[in-house]
Amino acid sequence: MLIIADSGSTKTTWSIVDGQRIVQKETVGLNPLMTDEAVIRQSFQEVIEISENRNVKKVLFYGAGCASDALCNKVKNAIRSVVDSKEIIVRSDMYAAAHGLLKNNAGWIAILGTGSNIAYYNGHDLKRYTPSLGYIVGDEGSGAYLGKELLKMIYYKQCPDELIKAFYDETTTSLSEIIENIYRKPRANRYLASFTYFIKQNETNEFVNSLIVNSFEQFIKLHILPYKNLHAPSIAFTGSVAFIFQNQLKEVCNKYKLDVIAIEKSPMNGLIDFYTK
């Protein structure tokens, strides 16, 4: 039996592959930078409990935040405490995107979800030209970035009054609540990304559409254009933000002459194919 996990900062999608039978489950995001080992262990235990077959031959955990040996070992130790599997592989979520969308083909691979990340994949390994700086400093094109830009637009009154009124009516939040959630509570990146629901509902508004387009332009200008001549301009995207705003994303990529070969909400179906076919 094979277990594959694709973990972001907001949620983790698990697939239990037992021959032709595939069972999926979602748990909380398990970024080891922000998550205790006990939480990772508990989430994996929940996954094991829904499986009829407890003979786990291999576990493949792809996760946001799995960027160092120490963080990968944190995840491995949590999994190993639940199952006695000889093969537990923990890698960055960027490899999940590459294996799931590009398989063994070369191209740029990008994740636009709660956070953002990008690298060039040569069919075997990833080459990063820019680091992932997280939601406070970076994460251009992500849900957290869009949330930040929206809040600035609303509270600095840089958009029409009707949009500001719609924001207050639809989100039923206040500035004090926003400050509390961003600066005093955990998971501020998830909270900021939650405003993408309002953005999606109002994407036909000129100001909101410009916000989305500008966010994607920032991502491409900073992370691809300086290195575009080094590789072919093909790119694949995964992540909820890339998926729900794919019209704007394709528009921006077309503007900068990038060949979009795939936009998927999740790489999981591709990962299952990659490891079973």
C-alpha positions as CSV (number, residue, x, y, z in Angstrom):
1,M,0.0,0.0,0.0
2,L,1.2,3.5,-0.9
3,I,0.2,6.7,0.9
4,I,0.8,10.0,-0.9
5,A,0.4,13.4,0.9
6,D,0.3,16.8,-0.7
7,S,0.5,19.3,2.1
8,G,0.1,23.1,2.0
9,S,-0.2,25.6,4.7
10,T,-4.0,25.4,4.8
11,K,-4.8,21.7,4.1
12,T,-3.2,18.3,3.4
13,T,-4.7,16.0,0.8
14,W,-3.9,12.3,1.4
15,S,-4.3,9.5,-1.1
16,I,-4.2,5.8,0.1
17,V,-3.4,3.7,-3.0
18,D,-4.0,0.0,-2.5
19,G,-4.0,-1.7,-5.9
20,Q,-6.9,-0.3,-7.9
21,R,-8.5,1.1,-4.7
22,I,-7.9,4.8,-3.9
23,V,-9.2,6.5,-0.8
24,Q,-8.6,10.2,-0.2
25,K,-8.8,12.3,3.0
26,E,-8.1,15.9,3.9
27,T,-6.6,17.1,7.1
28,V,-5.2,20.4,8.3
29,G,-2.1,21.9,6.6
30,L,1.1,20.4,8.1
31,N,3.8,22.9,7.3
32,P,6.6,21.7,9.7
33,L,7.7,25.3,10.2
34,M,4.4,26.1,11.9
35,T,3.1,22.7,13.1
36,D,4.1,20.6,16.1
37,E,5.2,17.0,15.5
38,A,2.3,15.8,17.6
39,V,-0.2,17.4,15.2
40,I,1.5,15.7,12.2
41,R,1.4,12.4,14.0
42,Q,-2.3,12.8,14.9
43,S,-3.2,13.7,11.3
44,F,-1.3,10.7,9.9
45,Q,-3.0,8.5,12.5
46,E,-6.4,9.7,11.2
47,V,-5.4,8.6,7.7
48,I,-4.3,5.2,8.8
49,E,-7.5,4.6,10.7
50,I,-9.6,4.9,7.5
51,S,-7.5,2.3,5.7
52,E,-8.5,-1.4,5.7
53,N,-4.9,-2.4,4.9
54,R,-2.3,-1.4,7.5
55,N,0.6,-2.8,5.6
56,V,2.1,0.5,4.4
57,K,5.0,-0.2,2.0
58,K,5.8,3.4,1.1
59,V,4.8,6.9,2.3
60,L,5.5,9.9,0.1
61,F,4.9,13.2,1.9
62,Y,5.3,16.4,-0.2
63,G,4.9,19.5,1.9
64,A,5.2,23.3,2.1
65,G,8.0,24.1,4.5
66,C,9.9,20.8,3.9
67,A,13.0,22.7,2.9
68,S,15.7,21.4,5.2
69,D,16.8,18.0,6.6
70,A,15.7,19.0,10.1
71,L,12.2,19.9,9.0
72,C,11.9,16.8,6.8
73,N,13.1,14.6,9.7
74,K,10.4,16.2,11.9
75,V,7.8,14.9,9.5
76,K,9.5,11.5,9.0
77,N,9.7,11.0,12.8
78,A,6.0,11.8,13.2
79,I,5.0,9.3,10.5
80,R,7.4,6.6,11.7
81,S,5.9,6.7,15.1
82,V,2.6,5.6,13.6
83,V,3.7,3.0,10.9
84,D,6.6,0.7,10.5
85,S,7.3,1.5,6.9
86,K,10.8,1.0,5.4
87,E,10.4,3.8,2.9
88,I,9.3,7.2,4.1
89,I,10.2,10.0,1.7
90,V,9.6,13.7,2.6
91,R,10.2,16.3,0.0
92,S,9.2,19.9,-0.8
93,D,5.7,20.6,-2.2
94,M,7.5,21.9,-5.3
95,Y,8.5,18.3,-6.2
96,A,4.8,17.4,-5.8
97,A,3.9,20.0,-8.4
98,A,6.7,19.0,-10.7
99,H,6.1,15.3,-10.5
100,G,2.3,15.7,-10.7
101,L,2.1,18.2,-13.6
102,L,5.3,17.9,-15.5
103,K,6.2,14.2,-14.9
104,N,9.7,13.8,-16.5
105,N,9.4,16.9,-18.7
106,A,11.2,20.1,-18.2
107,G,9.6,23.5,-17.5
108,W,8.9,26.2,-15.0
109,I,6.7,25.0,-12.1
110,A,4.8,27.3,-9.8
111,I,2.5,27.0,-6.8
112,L,0.0,29.8,-6.2
113,G,-2.1,28.9,-3.2
114,T,-2.1,30.3,0.3
115,G,1.6,31.1,-0.4
116,S,3.6,31.1,-3.6
117,N,6.7,29.3,-4.8
118,I,8.5,28.7,-8.1
119,A,11.4,26.8,-9.6
120,Y,12.7,25.4,-12.9
121,Y,12.4,21.7,-13.2
122,N,14.8,19.9,-15.7
123,G,12.9,16.6,-15.6
124,H,14.8,15.4,-12.5
125,D,15.8,18.2,-10.2
126,L,14.6,21.7,-9.3
127,K,16.6,24.8,-9.7
128,R,15.5,27.9,-7.7
129,Y,16.5,31.3,-8.8
130,T,14.6,33.2,-6.1
131,P,13.9,32.1,-2.5
132,S,10.5,31.8,-0.9
133,L,10.3,34.7,1.5
134,G,6.9,33.9,3.1
135,Y,3.8,36.0,3.4
136,I,5.3,38.9,5.3
137,V,8.0,39.8,2.8
138,G,7.1,37.9,-0.4
139,D,4.5,35.4,-1.6
140,E,3.6,37.5,-4.6
141,G,0.6,36.0,-6.5
142,S,-0.6,34.1,-3.5
143,G,-3.8,34.2,-1.6
144,A,-2.1,35.8,1.4
145,Y,-0.7,38.5,-1.0
146,L,-4.0,39.1,-2.5
147,G,-5.6,39.5,0.9
148,K,-3.0,42.0,2.0
149,E,-3.4,44.1,-1.2
150,L,-7.2,44.0,-0.8
151,L,-7.1,45.2,2.8
152,K,-4.8,48.0,1.8
153,M,-7.1,49.0,-1.0
154,I,-10.2,49.0,1.3
155,Y,-8.8,50.7,4.3
156,Y,-6.7,53.3,2.4
157,K,-9.9,54.0,0.4
158,Q,-8.2,53.4,-2.9
159,C,-11.3,51.9,-4.5
160,P,-15.0,53.0,-5.1
161,D,-17.3,53.4,-2.1
162,E,-19.6,50.7,-3.4
163,L,-16.7,48.2,-3.2
164,I,-15.9,49.2,0.3
165,K,-19.5,48.9,1.3
166,A,-19.7,45.4,-0.3
167,F,-16.6,44.4,1.7
168,Y,-18.1,45.4,5.0
169,D,-21.4,43.8,4.1
170,E,-20.0,40.5,2.8
171,T,-17.1,39.9,5.2
172,T,-18.9,41.3,8.3
173,T,-15.5,42.1,9.8
174,S,-14.0,45.1,11.4
175,L,-10.5,46.7,11.5
176,S,-10.0,45.6,15.1
177,E,-10.8,42.0,14.2
178,I,-8.4,42.1,11.2
179,I,-5.6,43.5,13.4
180,E,-6.3,40.8,16.0
181,N,-6.2,38.0,13.4
182,I,-3.0,39.2,11.6
183,Y,-0.9,40.3,14.6
184,R,-2.1,38.4,17.6
185,K,-3.4,35.0,16.4
186,P,-1.5,32.2,14.6
187,R,-1.9,31.3,10.9
188,A,-2.1,34.9,9.8
189,N,-1.2,33.8,6.2
190,R,-4.4,31.6,6.2
191,Y,-6.5,34.5,7.5
192,L,-5.2,36.8,4.8
193,A,-5.8,34.2,2.1
194,S,-9.4,33.8,3.3
195,F,-10.2,37.1,1.6
196,T,-9.8,35.5,-1.8
197,Y,-13.4,34.4,-1.4
198,F,-14.5,38.0,-1.5
199,I,-12.1,38.7,-4.4
200,K,-13.5,35.9,-6.4
201,Q,-17.1,37.1,-5.8
202,N,-16.1,40.5,-7.0
203,E,-13.6,39.8,-9.7
204,T,-15.6,41.5,-12.4
205,N,-15.1,44.8,-10.6
206,E,-12.4,46.7,-12.4
207,F,-10.4,47.5,-9.3
208,V,-10.6,43.9,-8.0
209,N,-9.6,42.5,-11.4
210,S,-6.6,44.9,-11.5
211,L,-5.6,43.7,-8.1
212,I,-5.5,40.1,-9.3
213,V,-3.7,40.9,-12.5
214,N,-1.1,43.1,-10.8
215,S,-0.4,40.4,-8.2
216,F,0.4,37.9,-11.0
217,E,2.5,40.4,-12.8
218,Q,4.5,41.0,-9.7
219,F,5.1,37.3,-9.4
220,I,6.2,36.9,-13.0
221,K,8.4,40.1,-13.1
222,L,10.3,39.1,-9.9
223,H,10.6,35.3,-10.3
224,I,10.6,34.5,-14.1
225,L,11.5,37.5,-16.3
226,P,15.0,38.0,-15.1
227,Y,15.8,34.3,-15.9
228,K,13.4,33.8,-18.9
229,N,16.2,33.6,-21.5
230,L,17.9,30.7,-19.6
231,H,15.1,28.2,-20.3
232,A,12.2,27.6,-22.6
233,P,9.2,29.7,-21.6
234,S,6.8,26.8,-20.7
235,I,5.2,26.8,-17.3
236,A,2.7,24.8,-15.2
237,F,0.8,26.1,-12.3
238,T,-0.9,24.4,-9.3
239,G,-2.7,25.7,-6.3
240,S,-6.2,27.1,-5.5
241,V,-5.4,30.7,-6.4
242,A,-3.9,29.7,-9.8
243,F,-6.9,27.6,-10.5
244,I,-9.8,30.0,-9.5
245,F,-8.1,33.0,-11.2
246,Q,-6.8,31.1,-14.2
247,N,-8.3,33.6,-16.7
248,Q,-6.3,36.5,-15.3
249,L,-3.2,34.2,-14.9
250,K,-3.4,33.2,-18.6
251,E,-3.9,36.8,-19.6
252,V,-0.7,37.8,-17.7
253,C,1.3,34.9,-19.0
254,N,0.2,35.6,-22.6
255,K,1.4,39.2,-22.1
256,Y,4.9,38.1,-21.1
257,K,4.9,35.3,-23.8
258,L,4.9,32.4,-21.4
259,D,3.5,29.1,-22.6
260,V,1.0,27.8,-20.0
261,I,1.0,24.0,-20.3
262,A,-1.2,23.2,-17.3
263,I,-3.2,24.8,-14.5
264,E,-4.4,22.4,-11.8
265,K,-6.0,23.0,-8.5
266,S,-4.0,20.1,-7.0
267,P,-1.2,17.9,-8.3
268,M,-2.6,14.8,-6.6
269,N,-4.1,13.0,-9.6
270,G,-0.9,13.5,-11.5
271,L,1.1,12.2,-8.5
272,I,-0.9,9.0,-8.4
273,D,-0.3,8.5,-12.1
274,F,3.4,9.2,-11.7
275,Y,3.8,6.5,-9.0
276,T,1.5,3.8,-10.3
277,K,1.9,3.9,-14.1
